[in-house]
Amino acid sequence: MAARFFVIILVFTLFVSESTFSQILNAESLRKVTDTSGFSGSASLDFQLKRNKNDFFTISSNIHVQYKMNNHLVLLKNDVDFQKIEGEKFSNSLISHLRYNYKITPTLAWEAFLQGQYNKVNLINFRGLAGSGPRFKLTQSENYKFYLGTLLMYEYEEVLDNVTPIQRDVRGSFYISFSLYPTEHISIVSTTYYQPKIEQIKDYRISSQSSLVVGLFKNFALKTSYTFTYDAFPAVGIPNSQYDFTTGIAYTFD
C-alpha cells in the first residue's frame, strides 16, 4: 500500500510540476540497497544554503521509487526546488530521471537512462539526456562498496542567455563512487562525475557529491549533502563553479 501511494505521488509531480537543481544528477543517491524484490524508495524534505551568482535559501522535496526483480532494477526520481534569492526573488527548478540497471555478473552491470531538467537560475530552459554504458563493482564487501561507471550520452540543451544556440552533443559520463556503511544506522556515499564533450574535450563538466545519512528512528533519517560542480562552458553570465550544502529529513519505505 505504501509503495502504491508513493508511486501515485511521483507520477503526479512528474506531470504537474513547472520547474532541476544540480546540473549533474548524482545517480548513486537514487539507489536504495535492498535484497528483496518489489517496490522500495524514499521521500525527503531538504533545506539548502547555495551560492552561485547570488546567495540562496532553498526548500526542496524529492520522491524516489525503485523496483527490483531478480537482475533487473528500475529507478525513478523526481526533485523540485523552491528558491529564495537574495532575500526576495523566487525561482523553481525540476529534474526527472529514469534509469534501468541489469546485473550481468556480480561485478558488472549495464545501465541506460533518460533525464529531463529545467533550471531558471542557471538559464537552462531544457536539458534532455539519454545514455548507456557499463557499471563495474570494484569490491566485494557489503559494508564498503566502490563502483566505476563509463557511459556515453546524447545531450540536447536550450539555454536562455540569448547567445548560445541549441546544443546537440555526445558526451562521455565517467564516474567513481563509494558507499560506506560503518554501522547499521550510518551511511556515507560519495560520487565524482567527469563529463567531457566527445568532439571538444575542453568542454567538460565535473560534479562531486558527498552525503551522510544518519538513522534517527524507524524509516526516518537525517541526511546532509555537499555538492560541488564545475562547468567549463556554462551559459553566459553563469559562474563556472557552484556549490550546494543540503540538510533535511528522509523517509524510506520497502
Order of alpha helices (4+ residues) and beta strands (2+ residues): alpha-beta-beta-beta-beta-beta-beta-beta-beta-beta-beta-beta-beta
